[in-house]
Amino acid sequence: MALVLPATTWIEPGARHRAGAEAVALGRARALLVTDAFMVQSGVAAEIRAGLEEAGLAVALFDGVEPDPTDAAVDEGRAALVAHEADVVIGLGGGSALDAAKTIAVRGGNPGPMRQYMGYQQLVGAGLPVIAIPTTAGTGAEATRVVVVTDTSTDTKMMLLDDRLCPTVALVDVELSATMPRPLTAHVGVDTLTHGIEAYVSAKATEETDPLALACVRRCGEHLRAAWEDGDLEARAGMARAAYEGGAAFANASVCLVHGMSRPLGAVFHVPHGLSNAVLLPTVTAFSLEGAPERYAEVARALGLVAGDESVAAAGDALIAGLEDLNRRLEVPRLRDLPGVTRERFDAALPKMAQDALASGSPDRNPVVPTAEQIEELYRRAW
């Protein structure tokens, strides 16, 4: 199969400074910079804007992206794009900003309720080119043809996967992720690891996606703890590359049950995506292990948890223990420790979350395809 990836990718310190030249190379003259308030306050957005203007582009700013972007925010961004008559979109920030930028870019060719485009290859019209500049080493959104947007009318997260959503250019700049605080480093780092694992065990994994998935897992094993403990640039660079590889892998092989369960958790309780994946990963992996024991054993080997001659069973046990230990070491909380997630609200939301998880389609790719009742029980185990 042919992998769907950005046409141009730069992974290097200072890659962000290439945004203007890349936009000009695409023949573009008017840019909409899509980002969030933090990127504006930190001065990063101003730096990117100045670079674009120095390259001769007229630039407008849309900074209305919040964590877990909504359909309403996307339409506000689209209005800003139309008002500016933009012909290229620059996405700057974490996964939320990049997802918003990618969706804004295709919204004009795909009008009406966004829910009708939910799922796989449902878009009908092409969009504008997107130059993606990630600031966190986690989601891999700069390499994916996937977005997740919250439907405000139903309080559910919609997953859209379509080739038209893949950025044209990815500028992965380790200097931007080097200032992430410890908790965010942990959460998006385990999110990256989740992408690699799920892409490798997915029913849609291929010979083309397997090397990317395992490379992502291997780099997480080598660099995640060091990035969290010391924050040194080498470890940060390793995780930035892992995030790109994980995004490229899962965008072409699909994610599985962790993501299927993570989206409803985020929609109902507003838990950030990376954190909800991290919280669920050990529990869901333990449930899924029997469906692909050899593949999970290979994941354990790639993480350095077992030697190559260990049995498949021993490797599987080591993987579960290793994932639980990683969350403890990185101080990833359990569900019961998250603000606003009371047991009463949690129990009441279980049926809706389980149904929404199944409706997303991701659990169908899991090594063990669960029932709604099993998903409810997995949420309880993760509590």
C-alpha positions as CSV (number, residue, x, y, z in Angstrom):
1,M,0.0,0.0,0.0
2,A,1.1,3.6,-0.5
3,L,1.5,5.5,2.7
4,V,-0.3,8.9,3.0
5,L,2.2,11.4,4.4
6,P,3.0,15.1,4.1
7,A,4.7,15.9,0.8
8,T,7.5,17.7,2.7
9,T,8.8,17.0,6.2
10,W,11.6,18.7,8.1
11,I,12.6,17.3,11.5
12,E,15.3,19.5,12.9
13,P,16.0,22.3,15.4
14,G,14.7,25.6,13.9
15,A,12.4,23.9,11.4
16,R,9.7,26.5,12.2
17,H,11.7,29.1,10.4
18,R,11.0,27.3,7.1
19,A,7.3,28.1,7.2
20,G,7.5,31.2,5.0
21,A,9.7,29.6,2.3
22,E,7.5,26.5,2.2
23,A,4.4,28.6,1.8
24,V,6.0,30.6,-1.1
25,A,7.2,27.3,-2.7
26,L,3.5,26.2,-2.7
27,G,2.7,29.4,-4.6
28,R,0.7,30.9,-1.8
29,A,0.3,34.5,-0.8
30,R,-2.3,34.8,2.0
31,A,-1.9,32.8,5.2
32,L,-4.3,32.1,8.1
33,L,-2.3,31.2,11.2
34,V,-4.4,28.9,13.4
35,T,-3.2,28.6,17.0
36,D,-4.3,29.0,20.6
37,A,-4.0,31.8,23.3
38,F,-1.0,30.2,24.9
39,M,1.1,30.4,21.7
40,V,0.1,34.0,21.4
41,Q,1.0,34.8,25.0
42,S,4.3,33.0,24.7
43,G,5.4,35.0,21.7
44,V,5.8,31.9,19.4
45,A,2.8,32.9,17.2
46,A,4.3,36.4,16.7
47,E,7.6,34.8,15.7
48,I,5.9,32.6,13.2
49,R,3.8,35.4,11.8
50,A,6.9,37.7,11.4
51,G,8.7,34.9,9.5
52,L,5.7,34.5,7.2
53,E,5.5,38.2,6.6
54,E,9.2,38.5,5.9
55,A,8.6,35.9,3.2
56,G,6.0,38.2,1.6
57,L,2.8,36.7,2.8
58,A,-0.2,38.6,4.1
59,V,-1.1,36.9,7.5
60,A,-4.3,36.8,9.6
61,L,-4.4,35.2,13.0
62,F,-7.1,32.9,14.4
63,D,-6.2,32.0,18.1
64,G,-9.6,30.7,19.1
65,V,-8.5,27.1,19.5
66,E,-9.1,25.5,22.9
67,P,-8.2,22.0,24.1
68,D,-10.3,19.4,22.2
69,P,-11.5,21.7,19.4
70,T,-15.2,22.0,18.7
71,D,-17.2,22.2,15.5
72,A,-18.2,25.8,16.6
73,A,-14.5,26.8,16.9
74,V,-13.7,25.3,13.5
75,D,-16.5,27.3,11.9
76,E,-15.2,30.5,13.5
77,G,-11.8,29.7,12.1
78,R,-13.3,29.1,8.7
79,A,-15.0,32.5,8.8
80,A,-11.7,34.1,9.6
81,L,-10.2,32.3,6.6
82,V,-12.9,33.5,4.3
83,A,-12.6,37.1,5.6
84,H,-8.9,37.1,4.9
85,E,-9.2,35.2,1.6
86,A,-6.5,32.9,2.7
87,D,-4.9,30.4,0.4
88,V,-2.8,28.5,2.9
89,V,-3.4,27.5,6.5
90,I,-0.5,27.4,9.1
91,G,-1.3,25.2,12.1
92,L,0.8,26.0,15.2
93,G,0.5,24.2,18.5
94,G,-0.4,20.9,20.0
95,G,-2.8,18.3,18.6
96,S,-5.9,20.5,19.2
97,A,-4.5,23.4,17.2
98,L,-3.3,21.2,14.3
99,D,-6.6,19.3,14.2
100,A,-8.5,22.6,14.1
101,A,-6.2,23.9,11.3
102,K,-6.6,20.8,9.2
103,T,-10.4,20.9,9.6
104,I,-10.7,24.6,8.9
105,A,-8.7,24.0,5.7
106,V,-11.2,21.5,4.3
107,R,-14.4,23.0,5.7
108,G,-15.2,25.1,2.6
109,G,-15.4,22.1,0.4
110,N,-17.4,20.1,3.0
111,P,-20.3,22.3,4.2
112,G,-23.2,21.4,6.4
113,P,-23.1,19.5,9.7
114,M,-19.7,18.1,10.4
115,R,-21.2,14.9,11.7
116,Q,-22.0,13.8,8.2
117,Y,-18.3,13.5,7.5
118,M,-17.5,11.4,10.6
119,G,-15.7,8.1,9.9
120,Y,-13.4,7.0,7.1
121,Q,-13.0,8.8,3.7
122,Q,-16.3,10.7,3.9
123,L,-15.1,14.2,2.8
124,V,-16.4,15.2,-0.6
125,G,-14.3,18.3,-1.4
126,A,-10.6,19.2,-1.2
127,G,-9.2,21.9,1.0
128,L,-6.3,24.3,1.2
129,P,-2.7,23.2,1.9
130,V,-1.8,23.1,5.5
131,I,1.7,23.7,7.0
132,A,1.8,22.0,10.4
133,I,4.1,23.2,13.1
134,P,3.7,21.0,16.3
135,T,4.8,22.3,19.6
136,T,4.3,19.1,21.6
137,A,6.0,15.8,20.9
138,G,2.9,13.7,21.3
139,T,-0.1,13.6,18.9
140,G,1.7,13.2,15.6
141,A,-1.1,15.3,14.1
142,E,1.5,16.9,11.7
143,A,1.8,13.5,10.0
144,T,-1.8,12.3,10.0
145,R,-4.9,12.4,7.9
146,V,-7.0,12.3,11.1
147,V,-8.8,14.9,13.1
148,V,-10.9,14.7,16.2
149,V,-13.5,17.4,16.7
150,T,-16.2,17.7,19.4
151,D,-19.8,17.9,18.2
152,T,-21.3,20.5,20.6
153,S,-24.9,19.4,19.9
154,T,-24.3,15.9,21.2
155,D,-21.1,16.3,23.4
156,T,-19.3,13.6,21.5
157,K,-16.0,13.5,19.8
158,M,-16.1,12.9,16.1
159,M,-13.2,11.2,14.4
160,L,-12.6,12.0,10.7
161,L,-10.1,10.2,8.6
162,D,-9.5,11.3,5.1
163,D,-6.5,11.7,2.8
164,R,-7.5,15.4,2.3
165,L,-6.8,16.0,6.0
166,C,-3.1,15.2,5.7
167,P,-0.9,18.4,6.0
168,T,1.1,19.3,2.9
169,V,4.2,20.3,5.0
170,A,5.3,19.2,8.4
171,L,7.8,21.3,10.3
172,V,8.9,19.3,13.4
173,D,11.0,21.7,15.5
174,V,12.4,20.2,18.8
175,E,13.1,23.7,20.1
176,L,9.3,24.2,20.4
177,S,8.7,21.1,22.5
178,A,11.7,21.6,24.7
179,T,9.8,23.8,27.1
180,M,6.9,21.5,27.8
181,P,6.3,21.1,31.5
182,R,6.7,17.6,33.1
183,P,3.1,16.6,33.3
184,L,2.5,17.5,29.6
185,T,5.7,15.7,28.6
186,A,4.4,12.6,30.4
187,H,0.9,12.6,29.0
188,V,1.8,13.3,25.3
189,G,4.7,11.0,25.6
190,V,2.6,8.0,26.6
191,D,0.1,9.2,23.9
192,T,2.9,8.8,21.4
193,L,3.7,5.3,22.7
194,T,0.0,4.5,22.4
195,H,0.1,5.4,18.7
196,G,3.0,3.2,18.0
197,I,1.5,0.2,19.9
198,E,-2.0,0.5,18.5
199,A,-0.7,0.9,14.9
200,Y,1.4,-2.2,15.3
201,V,-1.4,-4.4,16.7
202,S,-4.2,-3.0,14.6
203,A,-6.1,-5.3,12.2
204,K,-5.1,-2.8,9.5
205,A,-1.4,-2.9,10.1
206,T,0.7,-3.5,7.0
207,E,4.3,-4.2,6.0
208,E,4.6,-0.4,5.3
209,T,3.3,0.7,8.7
210,D,5.0,-1.8,10.9
211,P,8.5,-0.3,10.7
212,L,7.2,3.1,11.6
213,A,5.2,1.8,14.5
214,L,8.1,-0.2,16.0
215,A,10.5,2.7,15.4
216,C,8.1,4.9,17.4
217,V,7.9,2.4,20.2
218,R,11.6,1.9,20.3
219,R,12.3,5.6,20.5
220,C,9.8,6.0,23.4
221,G,11.6,3.2,25.2
222,E,14.9,5.1,24.7
223,H,13.9,8.7,25.3
224,L,10.5,9.1,27.1
225,R,11.8,8.8,30.7
226,A,14.8,11.0,30.0
227,A,12.7,13.7,28.4
228,W,10.5,13.7,31.5
229,E,13.3,13.5,34.0
230,D,15.9,15.8,32.5
231,G,14.3,17.4,29.5
232,D,17.6,17.3,27.6
233,L,17.5,18.2,24.0
234,E,18.6,14.8,22.7
235,A,15.7,13.1,24.5
236,R,13.3,15.8,23.4
237,A,14.4,15.3,19.8
238,G,14.0,11.6,20.1
239,M,10.4,12.0,21.3
240,A,9.6,14.6,18.5
241,R,10.7,12.1,15.9
242,A,8.8,9.3,17.7
243,A,5.6,11.4,17.6
244,Y,6.0,11.9,13.9
245,E,6.6,8.2,13.3
246,G,3.7,7.2,15.5
247,G,1.4,9.6,13.7
248,A,2.5,8.4,10.3
249,A,1.9,4.8,11.4
250,F,-1.5,5.1,13.0
251,A,-2.8,7.4,10.3
252,N,-2.2,4.6,7.8
253,A,-3.0,1.6,10.0
254,S,-5.7,3.0,12.3
255,V,-5.8,3.2,16.1
256,C,-7.7,0.7,18.3
257,L,-9.6,0.4,21.5
258,V,-7.5,2.8,23.7
259,H,-8.4,5.7,21.4
260,G,-12.0,4.5,21.0
261,M,-12.4,4.7,24.8
262,S,-10.3,7.8,25.2
263,R,-12.5,10.1,23.0
264,P,-15.7,9.7,25.0
265,L,-13.8,10.1,28.2
266,G,-12.5,13.4,26.9
267,A,-15.8,14.5,25.6
268,V,-17.8,13.9,28.8
269,F,-15.2,14.9,31.4
270,H,-12.9,17.2,29.3
271,V,-9.8,15.1,30.0
272,P,-7.0,16.1,27.6
273,H,-6.5,13.5,24.8
274,G,-3.0,12.6,25.7
275,L,-3.8,12.1,29.4
276,S,-6.9,10.0,28.7
277,N,-4.9,7.7,26.4
278,A,-2.2,7.4,29.0
279,V,-4.7,6.5,31.8
280,L,-6.3,3.8,29.7
281,L,-3.2,2.2,28.0
282,P,-2.2,-0.4,30.6
283,T,-5.8,-1.6,31.3
284,V,-6.8,-1.9,27.6
285,T,-3.5,-3.6,26.7
286,A,-4.0,-6.2,29.3
287,F,-7.5,-6.9,27.8
288,S,-6.2,-7.0,24.2
289,L,-3.1,-9.1,24.8
290,E,-4.7,-12.5,24.0
291,G,-5.7,-11.3,20.6
292,A,-2.2,-10.6,19.3
293,P,0.3,-12.1,21.7
294,E,3.2,-12.3,19.3
295,R,2.7,-8.7,18.3
296,Y,2.6,-7.4,21.9
297,A,5.7,-9.5,22.6
298,E,7.5,-7.6,19.9
299,V,6.3,-4.3,21.4
300,A,7.8,-5.4,24.8
301,R,11.1,-6.3,23.0
302,A,11.2,-2.9,21.2
303,L,10.7,-1.1,24.6
304,G,13.6,-3.1,26.0
305,L,11.4,-4.8,28.6
306,V,12.6,-8.3,27.7
307,A,15.4,-9.9,25.8
308,G,14.8,-11.4,22.4
309,D,14.8,-15.0,23.6
310,E,12.1,-14.5,26.2
311,S,8.9,-16.4,25.5
312,V,5.8,-14.7,24.1
313,A,3.9,-15.2,27.3
314,A,6.7,-13.8,29.5
315,A,7.0,-10.8,27.1
316,G,3.3,-10.1,27.3
317,D,3.4,-10.2,31.1
318,A,6.5,-7.9,31.1
319,L,4.7,-5.4,28.8
320,I,1.7,-5.0,31.1
321,A,3.9,-4.6,34.1
322,G,6.1,-2.2,32.2
323,L,3.3,0.0,31.1
324,E,1.9,0.2,34.6
325,D,5.4,1.0,35.9
326,L,5.9,3.7,33.3
327,N,2.7,5.4,34.3
328,R,3.7,5.3,38.0
329,R,7.2,6.7,37.2
330,L,5.8,9.5,35.1
331,E,3.2,10.3,37.7
332,V,0.3,9.7,35.3
333,P,-2.9,9.8,37.5
334,R,-5.7,7.2,37.6
335,L,-9.2,8.1,36.5
336,R,-10.3,8.6,40.1
337,D,-7.6,11.2,40.7
338,L,-8.7,13.5,37.8
339,P,-10.5,16.7,38.7
340,G,-14.3,16.6,38.2
341,V,-14.4,12.8,37.6
342,T,-16.5,11.8,40.6
343,R,-17.6,8.1,40.9
344,E,-21.2,9.0,40.7
345,R,-20.8,11.0,37.4
346,F,-18.4,8.3,36.1
347,D,-20.8,5.4,36.7
348,A,-23.7,7.4,35.2
349,A,-21.7,8.1,32.0
350,L,-20.5,4.6,31.4
351,P,-23.3,3.4,29.0
352,K,-23.0,6.5,26.8
353,M,-19.2,6.4,26.8
354,A,-19.2,2.7,25.9
355,Q,-21.7,3.2,23.0
356,D,-19.8,6.3,21.7
357,A,-16.5,4.3,21.8
358,L,-18.0,1.6,19.7
359,A,-19.6,4.1,17.3
360,S,-16.2,5.6,16.6
361,G,-15.1,2.5,14.7
362,S,-11.7,2.2,16.3
363,P,-12.5,-0.8,18.6
364,D,-13.2,-2.8,15.4
365,R,-9.5,-2.7,14.6
366,N,-8.5,-4.0,18.1
367,P,-6.9,-7.4,18.5
368,V,-9.9,-8.3,20.7
369,V,-13.1,-6.6,19.6
370,P,-15.1,-5.7,22.7
371,T,-18.8,-5.5,23.5
372,A,-20.3,-2.5,25.1
373,E,-20.5,-4.3,28.4
374,Q,-16.7,-5.2,28.2
375,I,-15.9,-1.5,27.5
376,E,-17.9,-0.5,30.6
377,E,-15.9,-3.0,32.7
378,L,-12.6,-1.7,31.3
379,Y,-13.5,1.8,32.3
380,R,-14.2,0.5,35.8
381,R,-10.8,-1.3,35.9
382,A,-9.1,1.9,34.9
383,W,-10.8,3.8,37.7
